[in-house]
C-alpha cells in the first residue's frame, strides 16, 4: 500500500489515521520502539523543513532509523528510475519521496517493492492534508460538516484538502484566481462537486469583495499557501511570472482587515511569505493555529508510517 494521493484512500483509512495521530501525540510513550528498527529512506528532489523533520524524527521516535538522500548526490538523476527504486527497496522498509513531478512519483511507486509516501509533488501533498485534518479535529472536535475556505493559488495542497475533505465530510470552498497547471485534476474536482464538498468561487464573475466576505463569513477555517512554489520563488527564470502573480494576488492576502469580525481559525502549511499571501500579524494572531498545524505534521507522519508498515 502506497500513499501517493488520498483519492484511493477510504473514509476509514483517513479517519483511523487522524485518530491514531492524536493518540500518538497525546501518548508518545506508548509508541516508542514500536516499529522495531525499521528503516526509512527520504528521497528528496526539493527543499524541505517540515516533511523532512517529520520523517526523520518521526521514524526515530518510533524506534526506527532514517537515511536522507538528496537526489542530486545519487545516481537517481543518471540511471533508470525504476531500476534505482528496485535497488532502494531492497535496503529499506519504507520510502518518503519528495518529487517535483507527479508522473515521476507514480513511476517510482510502481517500481518499488516497499510502501512509498508522497512527501509532496506538483499535484498532491497528502501528508500535509492528513496533518491538517488532525489539527482541525483537535481544535474543532469534528471533521464532518466543517467548512474550510482556501484562498490563493489552487495548488497541490488545495487538491489534497479537497480529496481528504470529500472522504470525511469537510466542505472546501476555493477562492483562487490562479491554478497551477500541474494541479489541474478535473476528475477530483467533479467528484467532490457532486458530493457538494468542493465549491469553487468564480472570481471572474463575482466581485472580489463580496466573494471573499461571504466565503470567510461561512467558514470555520480559512487557509492559504504560498502563491509561488518554493522551488520557483527565488529562481531568476521565474522572475517575470513571480512578479505577475504577486501583483495579481495581493487583493487575496489574508490579513487582519480581511478577517476583522470573523472568528474562523487561520491555517497555512508553511513556509509563509509574510506580507504576501498572509500578513505577519495574522500568522501570530490568536485565531492562528498555524504552528500547531506545523507540529502535527510530526505526529500524523508517525501514524502514516504505522499504517503503511502494517499493510505491507
Residue pairs with C-beta under 8 A, 6 or more apart in sequence:
1 115
1 307
1 308
1 311
1 312
2 109
2 112
2 115
2 116
2 117
2 118
2 308
3 9
3 115
3 116
3 117
3 118
3 126
3 127
3 304
3 308
4 105
4 106
4 109
4 116
4 118
4 124
4 126
5 118
5 123
5 124
5 126
5 160
5 163
6 14
6 124
6 126
6 129
6 130
6 160
6 163
6 164
6 167
7 163
7 188
9 167
10 167
11 167
11 168
13 307
14 130
14 133
14 164
14 167
14 168
15 143
15 168
16 307
17 130
17 300
17 303
17 304
17 307
18 130
18 133
18 134
18 137
18 143
18 168
18 300
18 303
20 303
20 306
20 307
21 130
21 131
21 134
21 296
21 299
21 300
21 302
21 303
22 134
22 137
22 138
22 299
23 30
24 31
24 299
24 302
24 303
25 134
25 296
25 299
28 61
31 61
31 62
31 302
31 306
32 61
32 62
32 63
33 62
33 63
34 62
34 63
34 306
35 59
35 62
35 63
35 64
35 305
35 306
35 309
36 63
36 64
37 63
37 64
37 65
38 59
38 62
38 63
38 64
38 93
38 94
38 305
38 309
39 64
39 65
39 66
39 67
39 91
39 92
39 93
39 94
40 55
40 56
40 59
40 64
40 65
40 66
40 67
40 92
40 93
40 94
40 95
40 96
40 305
41 66
41 67
41 68
41 69
41 88
41 91
41 92
41 94
41 95
41 96
42 52
42 55
42 56
42 66
42 67
42 68
42 69
42 95
42 96
42 97
42 98
42 119
43 69
43 71
43 74
43 76
43 88
43 95
43 96
43 97
43 98
44 52
44 68
44 69
44 70
44 71
44 97
44 98
44 119
45 71
45 98
45 99
45 100
46 98
46 99
46 100
46 120
46 230
46 231
47 230
47 231
48 98
48 119
48 120
49 270
49 271
50 269
50 270
50 294
50 297
51 96
51 98
51 119
51 120
51 127
51 128
51 297
51 301
52 68
52 98
53 297
53 298
54 127
54 131
54 297
54 298
54 300
54 301
55 66
55 96
55 119
55 301
56 66
56 68
57 298
58 298
58 299
58 301
58 302
58 305
59 65
59 66
59 94
59 302
59 305
60 66
61 302
62 302
62 305
62 306
64 93
64 305
67 92
69 76
71 77
74 84
75 84
76 84
81 104
81 107
81 108
81 111
82 107
82 108
82 110
82 111
83 111
85 95
85 108
85 109
85 111
85 112
86 111
86 112
86 113
88 95
88 112
89 95
89 111
89 112
89 113
89 114
90 113
92 114
93 114
93 309
93 312
94 114
94 115
94 116
94 117
94 305
94 308
94 309
94 312
95 112
95 114
95 115
95 116
95 117
96 117
96 119
97 105
97 108
97 109
97 116
97 117
97 118
97 119
98 119
98 120
98 121
99 105
99 108
99 118
99 120
99 121
100 121
100 122
100 231
101 121
101 122
101 182
102 121
102 122
102 123
102 124
102 182
104 121
105 116
105 118
105 121
108 116
109 116
114 312
115 308
115 309
115 311
115 312
117 126
117 127
117 304
117 308
118 124
118 125
118 126
118 127
119 127
120 127
120 128
120 156
121 156
122 156
122 180
122 182
122 183
122 229
123 156
123 159
123 182
123 183
123 185
124 156
124 159
124 160
124 163
125 156
125 157
125 159
125 160
125 269
126 160
126 163
126 164
127 297
127 300
127 301
127 304
128 157
128 160
128 269
128 297
129 157
129 160
129 161
129 163
129 164
130 164
130 300
130 303
130 304
131 293
131 296
131 297
131 299
131 300
131 301
132 161
132 164
132 223
132 267
132 269
132 293
132 296
133 143
133 164
133 168
133 170
134 296
134 299
134 300
135 267
135 289
135 292
135 293
135 296
136 143
136 146
136 148
136 170
136 220
136 221
137 143
138 292
138 296
139 265
139 289
139 292
140 146
140 220
140 265
143 168
143 169
143 170
144 168
144 169
144 170
145 169
145 171
146 169
146 170
146 171
146 220
146 221
147 170
147 171
147 173
147 218
147 219
147 220
147 221
148 161
148 165
148 170
148 171
148 172
148 173
148 219
148 220
148 221
148 222
148 223
149 172
149 173
149 174
149 175
149 215
149 216
149 218
149 219
149 221
149 222
149 223
149 264
150 158
150 161
150 172
150 173
150 174
150 175
150 176
150 223
150 224
150 225
151 175
151 176
151 212
151 215
151 222
151 223
151 224
151 252
151 254
152 158
152 175
152 176
152 178
152 224
152 225
152 226
152 227
152 249
152 252
152 277
153 176
153 178
153 179
153 180
153 225
153 226
153 227
153 228
153 245
153 249
154 174
154 176
154 178
154 179
154 180
154 183
155 179
155 180
155 183
155 225
155 229
156 180
156 182
156 183
157 225
157 269
158 172
158 174
158 176
158 183
158 225
159 183
159 185
159 188
161 170
161 172
161 223
162 172
162 174
162 188
162 189
162 192
162 197
162 198
163 188
163 192
164 170
165 171
165 172
165 192
165 197
165 198
166 188
166 191
166 192
166 195
166 197
166 198
169 197
170 197
171 196
171 197
171 198
171 199
172 192
172 197
172 198
172 199
173 199
173 200
173 201
173 215
173 218
173 219
174 198
174 199
174 200
174 201
175 201
175 203
175 211
175 212
175 215
175 252
176 200
176 203
177 203
177 204
177 248
177 249
177 252
178 227
178 245
178 248
178 249
180 229
189 198
189 200
192 198
193 199
201 211
201 215
203 211
208 251
208 252
212 252
212 258
216 222
216 258
216 259
216 262
216 264
217 262
219 264
220 264
220 265
221 264
221 265
221 266
221 267
222 254
222 259
222 262
222 264
222 265
222 266
222 267
223 266
223 267
223 268
224 252
224 254
224 267
224 268
224 277
224 278
225 268
225 269
225 277
226 233
226 271
226 272
226 273
226 276
226 277
227 245
227 246
227 249
227 273
227 276
227 277
228 238
228 241
228 242
228 245
228 246
230 271
232 238
232 241
232 242
233 242
233 273
246 276
249 276
249 277
250 276
252 277
253 276
253 277
253 278
253 279
254 266
254 268
254 277
254 278
254 279
254 282
255 278
255 279
255 281
255 282
256 279
256 281
256 282
256 285
259 266
259 282
259 285
259 287
263 287
264 287
265 287
265 288
265 289
266 278
266 282
266 285
266 287
266 288
266 289
266 290
267 288
267 289
267 290
267 293
268 277
268 278
268 283
268 290
268 293
269 293
270 290
270 293
270 294
272 278
272 283
272 290
274 280
274 283
282 288
283 290
